[in-house]
Amino acid sequence: MKPLVLILCTGNSCRSHLAEGILRSAAGDLIDVASAGSKPAGYVHPKSIEVMKEIGIDISRHTSKHLEEFLNRNVDTVITVCGNADQACPMFPGQVSRFHWGFDDPAHATGTEEEALQEFRCVRDQIKLVFEAYAAGLKRGKSL
């Protein structure tokens, strides 16, 4: 069984899905990746889906989930991508590592449609840098 990396955010509608899609793409078959939220929004933000499609990653089938769905699963690594989720994060069975890499929430972007999309792209690109580096470390045999 592959190690499970769980990415947590409060609403599980933007940042955690961006990170999940990018890490799954970058890490390949080395790990299983999932995302969840402490207060899930119940949907994946359409702009998240759109900006991921721009880089060739399809997250249109992702769903917003509550972190409690994972309390009975062996989660090797938990990565929180917002401060609220970091504070609300419980310990999971089998958890070996925990990281917090915070990113701004693009769902709060204001302005025109294009300005809002630009905010989503900016956060996506920041997440891409961090999670691709993490995946590169996994590929070099670094532990989770």
C-alpha positions as CSV (number, residue, x, y, z in Angstrom):
1,M,0.0,0.0,0.0
2,K,1.3,3.4,-0.9
3,P,1.7,6.1,1.8
4,L,-1.2,8.5,2.0
5,V,-0.5,12.3,2.0
6,L,-3.5,14.3,3.2
7,I,-3.6,18.0,2.4
8,L,-5.8,20.0,4.6
9,C,-7.4,23.4,4.3
10,T,-10.4,24.9,6.1
11,G,-12.9,24.9,3.2
12,N,-11.4,22.3,0.9
13,S,-12.5,24.3,-2.1
14,C,-9.3,26.0,-3.5
15,R,-5.8,25.6,-2.0
16,S,-6.0,22.0,-0.9
17,H,-7.3,20.9,-4.3
18,L,-4.7,22.9,-6.1
19,A,-2.0,21.2,-4.0
20,E,-3.6,17.8,-4.3
21,G,-3.7,17.9,-8.1
22,I,-0.2,19.3,-8.4
23,L,1.3,16.8,-5.9
24,R,-0.5,13.8,-7.5
25,S,0.8,14.9,-10.9
26,A,4.4,15.5,-9.7
27,A,4.8,12.4,-7.4
28,G,3.2,9.9,-9.8
29,D,2.7,6.5,-8.3
30,L,5.0,7.0,-5.3
31,I,2.1,8.1,-3.0
32,D,-1.6,8.4,-2.7
33,V,-2.8,12.0,-2.3
34,A,-6.1,13.3,-0.9
35,S,-7.4,16.6,0.4
36,A,-10.0,17.5,3.0
37,G,-11.2,20.4,5.1
38,S,-12.1,21.2,8.7
39,K,-15.2,23.1,7.5
40,P,-15.7,21.9,3.9
41,A,-17.4,24.2,1.5
42,G,-19.1,21.4,-0.3
43,Y,-17.7,22.2,-3.7
44,V,-14.5,22.8,-5.6
45,H,-14.2,26.4,-6.6
46,P,-14.7,26.7,-10.4
47,K,-11.7,29.0,-10.8
48,S,-9.5,26.4,-9.2
49,I,-10.6,23.9,-11.8
50,E,-10.0,26.5,-14.5
51,V,-6.5,27.5,-13.5
52,M,-5.4,23.9,-13.1
53,K,-6.7,23.0,-16.6
54,E,-4.4,25.8,-17.8
55,I,-1.4,23.7,-16.7
56,G,-2.8,20.4,-17.9
57,I,-4.2,19.0,-14.6
58,D,-7.8,18.0,-14.3
59,I,-9.4,18.4,-10.9
60,S,-12.9,18.6,-12.1
61,R,-13.8,15.3,-10.4
62,H,-12.5,16.3,-7.0
63,T,-15.0,16.7,-4.2
64,S,-15.0,18.7,-1.0
65,K,-14.6,16.4,2.0
66,H,-14.4,16.7,5.7
67,L,-11.2,15.6,7.4
68,E,-13.1,13.2,9.7
69,E,-13.5,10.9,6.6
70,F,-9.8,10.2,7.1
71,L,-9.7,9.5,10.8
72,N,-9.9,5.8,10.3
73,R,-7.3,5.6,7.6
74,N,-3.5,5.4,7.9
75,V,-2.3,8.9,6.9
76,D,1.4,9.0,6.7
77,T,1.8,12.7,6.2
78,V,-0.5,15.7,6.8
79,I,0.2,19.0,5.1
80,T,-1.9,22.0,6.0
81,V,-2.1,24.9,3.5
82,C,-3.9,27.4,5.7
83,G,-3.6,28.6,9.3
84,N,-7.1,27.6,10.4
85,A,-6.6,24.0,9.3
86,D,-3.2,23.8,11.0
87,Q,-4.8,24.8,14.3
88,A,-7.8,22.4,13.8
89,C,-5.7,19.4,12.6
90,P,-6.1,16.3,14.7
91,M,-3.6,13.4,14.8
92,F,-4.3,10.7,12.3
93,P,-3.7,6.9,12.7
94,G,-0.2,6.1,11.3
95,Q,0.8,9.7,11.0
96,V,4.5,10.1,10.7
97,S,5.0,13.7,9.5
98,R,3.2,17.0,9.5
99,F,4.0,20.1,7.6
100,H,2.4,23.5,7.4
101,W,2.9,25.5,4.2
102,G,0.4,28.4,4.3
103,F,-0.9,30.2,1.2
104,D,-3.3,33.1,0.6
105,D,-6.9,32.1,-0.1
106,P,-7.7,33.0,-3.7
107,A,-11.4,32.6,-3.0
108,H,-11.3,36.1,-1.4
109,A,-9.9,37.7,-4.5
110,T,-11.7,40.9,-5.5
111,G,-11.8,43.0,-8.7
112,T,-12.7,41.9,-12.2
113,E,-13.0,38.4,-13.4
114,E,-9.5,38.5,-14.9
115,E,-8.0,40.0,-11.7
116,A,-9.6,37.2,-9.7
117,L,-8.3,34.6,-12.1
118,Q,-4.8,36.1,-11.8
119,E,-5.0,35.7,-8.0
120,F,-5.9,32.0,-8.5
121,R,-3.0,31.6,-10.9
122,C,-0.6,33.3,-8.5
123,V,-1.5,31.0,-5.6
124,R,-1.5,28.0,-8.0
125,D,2.1,28.9,-9.1
126,Q,3.2,29.3,-5.4
127,I,1.7,25.9,-4.5
128,K,3.3,24.3,-7.6
129,L,6.8,25.5,-6.6
130,V,6.5,24.0,-3.1
131,F,4.7,20.8,-3.9
132,E,6.9,20.0,-6.9
133,A,9.9,20.4,-4.7
134,Y,8.4,18.1,-2.1
135,A,7.7,15.5,-4.8
136,A,11.3,15.8,-6.1
137,G,12.5,15.0,-2.5
138,L,10.2,12.0,-2.4
139,K,11.6,10.8,-5.8
140,R,15.2,11.1,-4.4
141,G,14.2,8.8,-1.6
142,K,13.7,11.3,1.1
143,S,11.2,10.2,3.8
144,L,7.7,11.5,4.0
